[in-house]
């Protein structure tokens, strides 16, 4: 019985670690090579990306699956359509 409870506690601890790692995915930093800066890919950036896709009349594709040329095209658009101080990840964490 003790062995079973110990195993359940270990599994529970591991599941909590996995859930925490998944929750952190909203803080992905992406390097914008042509502009030599970083951007945080979070909910706000995802909304901007979807606006961009709508303006370009393109269907949704995950940003990370785009080829480099299409990613650079998005960053050019994004720099022309800023939304305040949040665009760039200036703290370089």
matplotlib code that plots the C-alpha trace (Angstrom):
import matplotlib.pyplot as plt

x = [0.0, 2.8, 4.6, 1.4, 0.9, 4.5, 4.2, 1.1, 2.8, 5.8, 3.4, 1.4, 4.6, 5.7, 2.3, 2.5, 6.0, 4.7, 1.6, 3.9, 6.1, 3.1, 1.8, 5.1, 4.9, 3.2, 6.6, 8.4, 11.0, 11.6, 14.6, 13.8, 17.0, 16.5, 15.7, 18.1, 15.6, 13.4, 9.7, 7.6, 5.2, 2.2, -1.6, -1.1, 1.4, -0.8, -3.7, -1.5, -0.4, -4.0, -4.8, -1.8, -3.1, -6.5, -5.1, -3.0, -6.0, -4.1, -5.3, -3.9, -0.6, 1.4, 4.1, 6.9, 6.0, 6.4, 9.5, 12.0, 10.9, 7.3, 8.4, 10.5, 7.6, 5.4, 8.1, 8.3, 4.5, 4.7, 7.3, 5.0, 2.0, 3.4, 1.1, 3.2, 6.2, 5.1, 6.3, 9.9, 11.3, 13.8, 14.5, 16.5, 15.7]
y = [0.0, 2.4, 1.6, 2.4, 5.8, 6.7, 5.9, 8.0, 10.9, 10.7, 10.5, 13.5, 15.5, 14.7, 15.7, 19.0, 19.6, 18.8, 21.0, 23.9, 23.5, 23.6, 26.7, 28.5, 28.1, 31.5, 33.1, 32.0, 34.5, 34.7, 36.4, 38.8, 38.6, 41.4, 43.8, 42.2, 42.1, 39.7, 39.4, 37.5, 35.1, 35.3, 35.8, 39.4, 38.5, 35.6, 38.1, 40.4, 37.5, 36.5, 40.1, 40.0, 36.7, 38.3, 41.3, 39.1, 36.8, 33.8, 30.8, 30.1, 28.3, 28.1, 30.7, 28.3, 26.2, 29.1, 29.3, 32.0, 34.4, 34.3, 34.9, 37.9, 39.2, 39.0, 40.8, 43.6, 44.0, 43.8, 46.6, 48.8, 48.0, 48.4, 48.2, 50.1, 49.1, 45.4, 44.6, 44.1, 42.0, 44.6, 43.0, 40.1, 37.6]
z = [0.0, 0.9, -2.4, -4.3, -2.5, -3.1, -6.8, -7.0, -5.4, -7.8, -10.8, -9.4, -9.0, -12.6, -14.0, -12.2, -13.8, -17.3, -16.8, -15.7, -18.7, -21.0, -19.3, -20.0, -23.8, -23.9, -23.3, -26.4, -27.8, -31.5, -33.0, -35.9, -37.9, -40.4, -37.5, -35.1, -32.2, -30.2, -30.0, -27.4, -29.1, -26.8, -27.2, -28.3, -31.0, -32.1, -32.6, -34.6, -36.7, -37.4, -38.4, -40.8, -42.3, -42.8, -44.5, -46.8, -47.4, -46.3, -44.3, -40.8, -40.5, -37.4, -37.6, -36.8, -39.9, -42.3, -44.4, -43.6, -46.3, -45.1, -41.5, -42.5, -44.5, -41.3, -39.3, -41.8, -41.6, -37.8, -37.5, -39.7, -37.4, -33.8, -30.7, -28.2, -26.1, -26.0, -29.5, -28.6, -25.8, -24.7, -21.3, -23.1, -20.3]

ax = plt.figure().add_subplot(projection="3d")
ax.plot(x, y, z, "-o")
ax.set_aspect("equal")
plt.show()
